[in-house]
Amino acid sequence: MKPNTSQIVLLGGGYVSIWAYRSLVKKLRFEISRGLIQIIVVCPEEFHCFHGWTAESLTCIIQDQNRMSCLSELMPYAQILKGQAEKIDPLANEIYIRKPSGSIQMIHYDHLLIGTGSVDRCNVKGLDKYGFQIKSHEAFLHTREKLIHLVNRASLESKDIAQEVLSITIAGSGFSGVELATNIAEFLKNLIRKYPSLHDLQPRIRLVNSENKLLNVLKPQLHRMRSYTENIMKSYGIEIINNNKIFEVTSEGLFLNDAAFIKCSMVISAIGQSPLILNGTEEMQRDPGNRILLNKYLQVNNHSNIWGGGDACHVENYKSKEVSPPNALWAIKHGEYAGRNIANAISMKRLKSFDYMGLGQCASLGVGKGIGELYGFEFTGWVAWIMRWIFFNYFMPSRKVMFREVMDWMYLFLSGKRKGLRVKQEPTKFITQS
């Protein structure tokens, strides 16, 4: 680092860091180009994964590589450091990074952005050993491989055994849970058409809901979206188990809180995420969900040069005092505001309070079956599905990757087939800067 150079370190390669980077470049392009400001992005992966298309990629509509964007292409003015943040020393303004080789590298920061996100919650006995998850890329690939394997296996069995093989339980009834349940139901229905021995078989899919109704995150007045979701799930033959939780997952199935046992081949978790907690941040103020509390400028309390956003942080709207929900759009806006305020702090300009009010919520329940809320107005069916499709494509960080993803959709619409089933998908590999 050159003398008098300010070093900005962005932790994570997700929405927060990408949009913070864009704000920084927009406001400090001259300083960055002259080497007066250096941006370092620390991430254990070489790519950004667009989680909006998780259900569509899991069910092979979108090829896995067509939701992955190379970080070095997204952030060309930054140094991409592949590694895992191990420890922060706020007093010395230092962070320690474990590199893929296992060695530890210390880097200095003048400003630090915590956008480390979250991991799948794993507080159910046996879930980590016998269950399936989708948050991490490795877990996602494992889950998709298992789904396809179950259909192949069922095609070789008698009808009774095949019925047991195609028995899947999803835990969680939020947007992720209902998206997974409905898209998997549609996917299995599509897959079994390829096997004559399975034509009369109805996969058994269950959704375990700890609440008394689906989509409890919706405001009470949004009846239409909930009713539409229930009808779609009924049409797929999905069984909804309300007012219950999974107590334990085993190799044979799962136990519910009421001691009932459900035999199934696969348990997929959509029960939420837990924030990653870095060493050195333990003394930072947190909410009951262990998220770091930020002030109205997205600074960590008592640390004016440490900023945050996304799932790892508790962010309130300055005006309404409402807490940001853990989804991609809010993480994008956190990054946008945080990047702008870091630039303002460096330029000794006034900081801007976080006052983003949000747009709404949406989910896909299968191709052409969507639910959405925009500024309090409800939409369902094709209208909601198309709105979501346009919205997600707009916010994909790479236009090049978005074009390839749109081609996957065109393949589906024109041929009626899923590109991911025709092409063997391999994990995307990139070359990063070091």
Secondary structure, 3 states (H helix, E strand, C coil): CCCCCEEEEEECCCHHHHHHHHHHHHHHHHHHHCCCEEEEEEECCCEEECHHHHHHHHCCCCCHHHHEEEHHHHCCCEEEEECEEEEEECCCCEEEEECCCCCEEEEECCEEEECCCEEECCCCECHHHHCECCCCHHHHHHHHHHHHHHHHHHCCCCHHHHHHHCEEEEECCCHHHHHHHHHHHHHHHHHHCCCHHHCCCCCEEEEECCCCCCCCCCCCCCHHHHHHHHHHHHHHCCEEECCCCEEEECCCEEEECCCCEEECCEEEECCCEEECCCECCCCCCECCCCCEEECCCCEECCEEEEEECHHHEECECCCCCCECCCCHHHHHHHHHHHHHHHHHHHCCCCCCCCCCCCCEEEEECCCCCEEEEECCEEEEHHHHHHHHHHHHHHHCCCHHHHHHHHHHHHHHHHHCCCHHHHCCCCCCCCCCCC
